[in-house]
Amino acid sequence: MAVDYAPPKSVIDDLWDTTALSTYDPLADGLLMAHQKAWVADQSDLKVAEKGRRTGVTWAEAFSSVLTASAKRSAGGDDVYYIGDTKDKGREFINTCAKFAAKIASELLTVEEFLFDDMQEDGSSKQITAWRITFASGFRITALSSNPANIRGLQGIVIIDEAAFHANVAKVLEACLALSIWGGKIRIISTHNGTLNAFNTLIKEVREGKIPGTVHHIPFDDAVAGGLYERVCAVRGWTPSPDGKRAWYNKIRNLYGSRTEAMREELDAIPREGDGTMLALALIEAAQQEEYKVARWAPPPPAGALAFVDWPEELRRAHMALWIAEHVQPVLETFPADTLCAIGGDFAMRQDRAAYAVGYTARNLHRHVPLLVELRECPYDQQKQLLFHIGVFLRDRRRLQGGVLDANGNGMVLAQESRQKFGAERIVELMPSDAWSREMTPKFAAAFGDRTIHLPADIDVRDDLHQFRLVRGVGKIPSDVRTEGTDGGRRHGDAGVALLNFYAATLGGRLEYGYESGAAASHRDPNRPPDDDDDQEGGGLRFGEGCW
């Protein structure tokens, strides 16, 4: 059933039933609407337009490009490069510029098609189709058919159109920002393509003042209020009326049917969370704390011909012990005394990241995760070394409530050995099922809604959590989801799974704690970090070594 939307007020609403309507010319005040004028007038080195569809921002940028390229350098003239997300858009942009040149610069220009010599990072070159028009000033407007590899090499004004839909959004935007070093100017125009897109991240960083520039929010309604309907009528030869505007406006909005999030993204410039998203991006970011840490381990470069996995055992253990001492132990020491602590683990060895969320439940029942450890291509023995170090510390120096550990694949062995080490009453060997997820994920999501969970401020952690989807009412990370982390590696919601498992571990309630003889306690040096064998007679391994 179609929804009846009320369009924003525009000129036709004031002129209807007046004699002025018969002589009204929507172009009397100029070619550009108010939002287009504001865009052209902004001469910032970096300006970004988050726009609704068909709001005329690219058209206004073509107008501005002609003004720039037709001027002398002393008057601000410069070369202009346009990079669209499709080949057709490049040709369309250059044709629009040629038409503007005839109208506003009185120059009849011929569109020249040529091969643009694009230098690759390896020093080779690749030719891509391009079109250009050359002005009497000597400056040119060039439209490229695809992303050049060396955007940094373009000097002048660079326009990236529909930036959120380019093949490699992050690298394109990164290269554009480098242009300002040589005095170039960047105009980035796009509708949104989800909250996790690099285009949306750029907008947030500009608004937060982390990157100097300006952002123009241009939804479809701004264009309608500025006279878009009246201009459409003038072009189409329609007779404008309030009823006609309402019908036209509703036709456009109702084309999206029940896809409300898609409509808001396409027309209202509000990035959508994604179909069936379990955790809204704003809730995740509200839970993130700057002081909490993600410790990331990756194998060191090969020593000669030996990869880390091939190092002798004692060297691998020594290396991991040093890393634990530097990156893990100092955070564990900050955990409040006499708090219930928990561990959530997601095992991986090759494709994805192994992730271990370590935290505690405060007296007000807020869950805190001051430490999240990620391991890339980490051998099994060193994952065990790390996990046992954390577990022993929490058991002996704090209060280990429990852990929920991924028991899929090779994770089954580590989960079982952890259960044997710390007790079946503490460690859950998890083979997740829909029944388990159906019970646990609503509680996990509610903690974000209630703002009772606190975790590290990290973009990869945020994006992993955002991968949770509601599939037939069950929160899960789809098996076919693979994203690229900030280090260029593949991820499968790894940190999100570890955090969910941590939260599940905190729901176990108070547990019995292991018995320790008075003699053993009296002989332990309270200033020495725990060894993994401290719970056994004769345990005497040095810091970070104990694993067996």
SELUMLUM-673376 format. One record per residue (C-alpha): residue in three letters; x, y, z. Coordinates in steps of 0.2 Angstrom, whole numbers, padded with zeros to 4 digits, always signed. Each point is the difference from the previous one (the first is absolute). Layout:
<sites>
ALAXYZ/...
</sites>
This chain:
<sites>
MET+0000+0000+0000/ALA+0007+0017-0005/VAL+0005+0012+0013/ASP-0006+0018-0001/TYR+0015+0011+0003/ALA-0002+0019+0002/PRO+0013+0009-0011/PRO+0010+0015+0007/LYS-0007+0018-0004/SER+0007+0008-0016/VAL-0004+0014-0011/ILE-0016-0007-0008/ASP-0009-0001+0017/ASP+0002+0019+0002/LEU-0004+0004-0018/TRP-0015-0011-0002/ASP-0017+0009-0003/THR+0010+0016-0003/THR+0002+0010-0016/ALA+0019-0001+0002/LEU-0001-0019-0005/SER-0003+0004-0018/THR+0016+0010-0002/TYR+0011-0011+0012/ASP+0017-0005-0007/PRO+0009-0012+0011/LEU+0016+0005-0008/ALA-0002+0019+0003/ASP+0012+0000+0014/GLY+0013-0010-0009/LEU+0004-0018-0005/LEU+0004-0006+0017/MET-0011-0004+0015/ALA+0005+0006+0018/HIS+0009-0016+0004/GLN+0010+0000-0016/LYS+0005+0018+0002/ALA+0006-0004+0018/TRP+0010-0014-0007/VAL+0008+0011-0014/ALA+0004+0014+0011/ASP+0010-0011+0012/GLN+0018+0001-0005/SER+0007-0011+0014/ASP+0015-0011-0005/LEU-0011-0015+0005/LYS-0018+0000-0001/VAL-0012-0015+0001/ALA-0018-0002-0006/GLU-0010-0014+0008/LYS-0015+0001-0011/GLY-0017-0007-0005/ARG-0003-0006-0018/ARG-0003+0012-0014/THR+0004+0015+0011/GLY+0011+0008-0014/VAL+0016+0001+0010/THR+0010-0007-0014/TRP-0008+0012-0013/ALA+0004+0014+0011/GLU+0018-0006+0001/ALA+0001+0000-0019/PHE-0006+0018+0000/SER+0014+0004+0013/SER+0013-0009-0010/VAL-0003+0010-0015/LEU+0001+0016+0010/THR+0017-0006+0007/ALA+0008-0007-0017/SER-0006+0015-0010/ALA+0009+0013+0012/LYS+0018+0006+0000/ARG+0011-0007+0013/SER+0001+0017+0008/ALA-0019-0001+0002/GLY+0000-0018+0008/GLY+0001-0010-0017/ASP+0006-0018+0001/ASP-0002-0017-0008/VAL-0014-0011+0005/TYR-0001-0019+0001/TYR-0016-0009+0001/ILE+0000-0018+0006/GLY-0017-0009+0000/ASP-0005-0018+0005/THR-0004-0005-0018/LYS+0006+0004-0017/ASP-0016+0008-0006/LYS+0000+0013+0014/GLY+0017+0006-0005/ARG-0007+0003-0018/GLU-0016+0008+0006/PHE+0009+0012+0012/ILE+0012+0006-0014/ASN-0015+0003-0012/THR-0009+0010+0014/CYS+0016+0011+0002/ALA+0001+0003-0019/LYS-0018+0006+0000/PHE+0003+0011+0015/ALA+0016+0007-0009/ALA-0011+0006-0014/LYS-0012+0008+0011/ILE+0010+0008+0014/ALA+0018+0002-0008/SER-0006+0002-0018/GLU+0012-0013-0005/LEU-0005-0013-0013/LEU+0011-0015+0005/THR+0003-0017-0008/VAL+0000-0015+0011/GLU+0016-0009-0003/GLU+0001-0019+0004/PHE+0018-0006+0004/LEU+0010-0013+0009/PHE+0005+0006+0017/ASP+0017-0007+0005/ASP-0002-0006+0018/MET+0016-0004+0009/GLN-0001-0015+0011/GLU+0008-0003+0017/ASP+0013-0012-0007/GLY+0006+0013-0013/SER-0009-0007-0015/SER-0014+0010-0009/LYS-0018-0005-0004/GLN-0011+0010-0013/ILE-0018+0004+0005/THR-0013+0008-0011/ALA-0002+0019+0004/TRP-0009+0015-0007/ARG+0005+0018+0002/ILE-0005+0018-0006/THR+0014+0013+0000/PHE-0004+0019+0003/ALA+0008+0016-0007/SER+0007+0002+0018/GLY+0011-0016-0004/PHE-0009-0010+0014/ARG-0009-0016-0003/ILE-0014-0010+0007/THR+0004-0018-0002/ALA-0012-0015+0004/LEU+0008-0017+0003/SER-0009-0016-0003/SER+0006-0009+0015/ASN+0010+0003+0016/PRO+0018+0004-0004/ALA+0013-0009+0010/ASN+0010+0016+0003/ILE-0013+0012+0006/ARG+0014+0009+0009/GLY+0007+0005-0016/LEU-0015+0010-0006/GLN+0003+0019+0004/GLY-0014+0012+0001/ILE-0018-0003+0005/VAL-0005-0019+0001/ILE-0019-0005+0001/ILE-0004-0017+0006/ASP-0018-0004-0004/GLU-0010-0013+0009/ALA+0015-0003+0010/ALA-0009-0013+0011/PHE-0002-0012-0015/HIS+0018+0000-0007/ALA+0009-0017+0000/ASN+0012+0005+0014/VAL-0008+0014+0009/ALA+0013+0001+0014/LYS+0015+0001-0012/VAL-0008+0013-0011/LEU-0004+0011+0014/GLU+0017-0002+0008/ALA+0008+0005-0016/CYS-0011+0015-0003/LEU+0004+0007+0018/ALA+0019-0001-0005/LEU-0004+0013-0014/SER-0001+0014+0012/ILE+0019-0001+0003/TRP+0002+0008-0017/GLY-0014+0013+0002/GLY-0013-0011-0009/LYS-0018+0001+0004/ILE-0012-0015+0003/ARG-0019-0001-0003/ILE-0007-0016+0005/ILE-0018-0004-0004/SER-0011-0015+0004/THR-0015-0008+0006/HIS+0003-0011+0014/ASN+0004-0019-0001/GLY-0002-0006+0018/THR+0007+0006+0017/LEU+0016-0010-0002/ASN+0005+0008-0016/ALA+0016+0010+0000/PHE-0010+0015-0008/ASN-0011+0000+0016/THR+0016-0001+0011/LEU+0008+0015-0009/ILE-0016+0010+0003/LYS+0001-0004+0019/GLU+0018+0005+0001/VAL-0003+0016-0009/ARG-0014+0004+0011/GLU+0010-0004+0016/GLY+0014+0011-0006/LYS+0012-0014-0003/ILE+0002+0005-0018/PRO-0002+0018-0006/GLY-0014+0003-0012/THR-0019+0002-0001/VAL-0014-0011-0002/HIS-0016+0004-0009/HIS-0016-0010+0005/ILE-0011+0000-0015/PRO-0016-0011+0001/PHE-0013-0001-0013/ASP-0012+0011+0010/ASP+0012+0014-0001/ALA+0000+0000-0019/VAL-0019-0001+0001/ALA-0001+0015+0011/GLY+0012+0009-0011/GLY-0012-0002-0015/LEU+0005-0017-0008/TYR-0018-0004-0004/GLU-0003+0017-0008/ARG+0016-0003-0011/VAL-0006-0017-0005/CYS-0016+0007-0006/ALA+0009+0014-0010/VAL+0010-0013-0009/ARG-0014-0013-0003/GLY-0013+0013-0004/TRP-0011-0005+0014/THR-0012+0012+0009/PRO+0006+0001+0018/SER-0012-0001+0015/PRO+0000-0005+0018/ASP-0009-0016-0004/GLY+0011-0004-0014/LYS+0015+0003+0011/ARG-0007-0012+0013/ALA-0003-0013-0013/TRP+0017+0001-0007/TYR+0008+0000+0017/ASN-0009-0015+0006/LYS+0003-0009-0016/ILE+0019+0002+0003/ARG-0001-0006+0018/ASN-0012-0014-0003/LEU+0012-0008-0013/TYR+0010-0007+0015/GLY-0015-0009+0007/SER+0003-0008+0017/ARG+0019+0003-0002/THR+0000+0015+0012/GLU+0018+0000+0004/ALA+0005+0000-0018/MET-0012+0015-0003/ARG+0008+0009+0014/GLU+0017-0003-0007/GLU-0004+0004-0018/LEU-0011+0015+0003/ASP+0004+0007+0018/ALA+0019-0003+0000/ILE-0001-0011+0015/PRO+0012-0015-0001/ARG-0009-0016+0003/GLU+0005-0013+0013/GLY-0002-0014-0011/ASP-0015-0013-0002/GLY-0003-0008+0016/THR+0014+0008+0010/MET+0000-0005+0018/LEU+0010+0014+0007/ALA-0001+0018-0006/LEU+0016+0008-0003/ALA-0004+0014+0012/LEU-0003-0012+0014/ILE+0017-0009-0003/GLU+0009+0017-0001/ALA-0008+0006+0016/ALA+0007-0016+0009/GLN+0018+0003-0006/GLN+0012+0007+0013/GLU+0017+0009-0006/GLU+0009-0007+0015/TYR-0004-0018-0003/LYS+0013-0010-0011/VAL+0001-0011-0015/ALA+0016-0010+0001/ARG+0005-0007-0017/TRP+0013-0013-0003/ALA+0006-0005-0017/PRO+0015-0012-0004/PRO+0017+0009-0001/PRO+0009+0000-0017/PRO+0008-0017-0004/ALA+0017-0003+0008/GLY+0010-0005-0015/ALA-0010-0013-0009/LEU-0010-0004+0016/ALA-0018+0006+0002/PHE-0005+0003+0018/VAL-0010-0017+0001/ASP+0017-0009-0004/TRP+0010+0008+0013/PRO+0006-0011+0014/GLU-0013-0001+0014/GLU+0010+0009+0013/LEU+0002+0015-0011/ARG-0018+0000-0005/ARG-0005+0000+0019/ALA+0013+0013+0004/HIS-0006+0011-0013/MET-0018-0001+0005/ALA+0005+0002+0019/LEU+0008+0016-0004/TRP-0015+0006-0010/ILE-0012-0005+0014/ALA+0011+0010+0012/GLU-0001+0015-0010/HIS-0018+0001-0007/VAL-0011-0012+0010/GLN+0006+0000+0018/PRO+0000+0019+0003/VAL-0019+0000-0004/LEU-0004-0015+0010/GLU+0008+0009+0015/THR-0013+0014-0002/PHE-0015-0011+0003/PRO-0008+0004+0017/ALA+0003-0012+0014/ASP-0014-0011+0006/THR-0010+0001-0016/LEU-0007-0014-0010/CYS+0011-0002-0016/ALA-0004-0010-0016/ILE+0007-0005-0017/GLY-0008-0002-0016/GLY+0010-0008-0014/ASP-0002-0002-0019/PHE+0013-0012-0007/ALA+0009+0002-0017/MET+0017-0004-0007/ARG+0000+0004-0019/GLN-0013+0010-0009/ASP-0008+0010+0015/ARG+0006+0007+0016/ALA+0000-0009+0017/ALA-0008+0012+0012/TYR-0001+0000+0019/ALA-0010+0012+0009/VAL+0005+0002+0019/GLY-0010+0010+0012/TYR-0010+0001+0016/THR-0017+0004+0007/ALA+0000+0015+0011/ARG-0011+0002+0016/ASN-0013+0010-0010/LEU-0001-0015-0012/HIS+0008+0009-0014/ARG+0011-0011-0011/HIS+0017+0007-0003/VAL+0013-0007-0013/PRO+0016+0010+0002/LEU+0010-0013-0010/LEU-0004-0009-0017/VAL+0014-0010-0007/GLU+0001-0004-0018/LEU+0012-0013-0008/ARG+0004-0001-0018/GLU+0007-0017-0006/CYS+0005-0005+0017/PRO+0005-0018+0003/TYR-0010-0010+0012/ASP+0013-0001+0013/GLN+0001+0019+0002/GLN-0018+0002+0000/LYS-0001-0012+0015/GLN+0015+0009+0008/LEU-0009+0016-0001/LEU-0017-0007+0006/PHE+0007-0009+0014/HIS+0010+0015+0006/ILE-0016+0010+0000/GLY-0010-0013+0009/VAL+0012-0004+0013/PHE+0002+0019+0004/LEU-0019+0002+0002/ARG-0002-0015+0010/ASP+0014+0003+0012/ARG+0001+0019+0001/ARG-0018+0005-0003/ARG-0015-0011-0001/LEU-0003-0011-0016/GLN-0018-0002-0002/GLY+0001-0009-0016/GLY+0003-0001-0018/VAL-0009-0004-0016/LEU+0012-0007-0013/ASP-0004-0004-0019/ALA+0001-0019-0001/ASN-0001-0001-0019/GLY+0014-0008-0010/ASN+0017+0001+0009/GLY-0008+0011+0013/MET-0008-0016+0007/VAL+0017-0005+0006/LEU+0005+0016+0008/ALA-0018+0002+0008/GLN+0002-0018+0007/GLU+0017+0003+0007/SER-0006+0017+0008/ARG-0014-0010+0008/GLN+0012-0012+0007/LYS+0011+0014+0006/PHE-0013+0011+0008/GLY-0014-0012+0004/ALA-0016-0005-0009/GLU-0010+0012+0012/ARG+0009+0014-0008/ILE+0004-0004-0018/VAL-0014-0002-0013/GLU+0006-0009-0016/LEU-0012+0008-0012/MET-0007-0007-0016/PRO-0013+0014-0004/SER-0017-0005-0005/ASP-0015+0010-0005/ALA-0008-0004+0017/TRP+0015+0007+0009/SER+0001+0016-0011/ARG-0019+0002+0002/GLU+0002+0001+0019/MET+0017+0010+0000/THR+0000+0013-0013/PRO-0016+0009+0006/LYS+0009+0003+0017/PHE+0016+0005-0009/ALA-0009+0012-0011/ALA-0010+0007+0015/ALA+0017+0004+0009/PHE+0004+0012-0014/GLY-0017+0008+0001/ASP+0001+0002+0019/ARG+0018+0006-0002/THR+0006-0013+0013/ILE+0014-0007-0011/HIS+0016+0009-0002/LEU+0014-0005-0013/PRO+0015+0007-0009/ALA-0002+0014-0013/ASP+0006-0009-0015/ILE-0007+0001-0018/ASP+0003-0018-0004/VAL-0009-0005+0017/ARG-0014+0011-0005/ASP-0002-0007-0018/ASP+0001-0018+0007/LEU-0015+0004+0012/HIS-0009+0008-0014/GLN+0000-0016-0010/PHE-0012-0009+0011/ARG-0017-0003-0009/LEU-0017-0005+0006/VAL-0003-0016-0011/ARG-0017-0006+0003/GLY+0000+0008+0017/VAL+0017-0007+0005/GLY+0015+0011+0002/LYS+0015-0007-0009/ILE+0015+0005-0012/PRO-0005-0008-0017/SER+0013-0013-0006/ASP+0003+0009-0016/VAL+0005+0017+0008/ARG+0018+0004-0003/THR+0006+0018+0003/GLU+0017+0009-0002/GLY+0008+0006+0016/THR+0010+0016+0002/ASP+0016-0011-0002/GLY-0006-0007-0017/GLY-0004-0017+0007/ARG-0016-0010-0001/ARG-0012+0000+0015/HIS-0016-0010+0004/GLY-0007+0010+0014/ASP+0014-0007+0011/ALA+0000+0013+0014/GLY-0019+0000+0000/VAL-0001-0018+0004/ALA+0013+0001+0014/LEU-0010+0014+0008/LEU-0017-0010-0002/ASN+0009-0015+0009/PHE+0007+0012+0013/TYR-0017+0006+0004/ALA-0007-0017+0001/ALA+0014-0005+0012/THR-0005+0014+0012/LEU-0018-0007+0002/GLY+0006-0015+0009/GLY-0002+0007+0017/ARG+0012-0003+0015/LEU+0009-0016-0001/GLU+0011-0010+0012/TYR+0018+0004-0001/GLY+0014-0012+0000/TYR+0008-0006+0016/GLU+0017+0005+0004/SER+0010-0006+0015/GLY+0006+0012+0013/ALA+0017-0006-0003/ALA+0000+0004-0018/ALA-0007+0017+0003/SER+0012+0005+0013/HIS+0015-0005-0011/ARG-0006+0010-0015/ASP+0009+0017-0003/PRO-0015+0013+0000/ASN+0010+0011-0012/ARG+0004-0013-0013/PRO-0012-0002-0014/PRO-0008-0017+0000/ASP+0007-0015-0010/ASP-0011-0012-0009/ASP+0005-0014+0012/ASP-0002+0010+0016/ASP-0015-0011+0004/GLN+0011-0016+0000/GLU+0013-0006+0012/GLY+0017+0005-0006/GLY-0006+0013-0013/GLY+0014+0011-0003/LEU-0001+0007-0018/ARG+0005+0018-0003/PHE-0012+0013-0005/GLY-0009-0003-0016/GLU+0007-0017-0002/GLY-0012-0011+0008/CYS-0012-0009-0012/TRP+0000-0018+0004/
</sites>
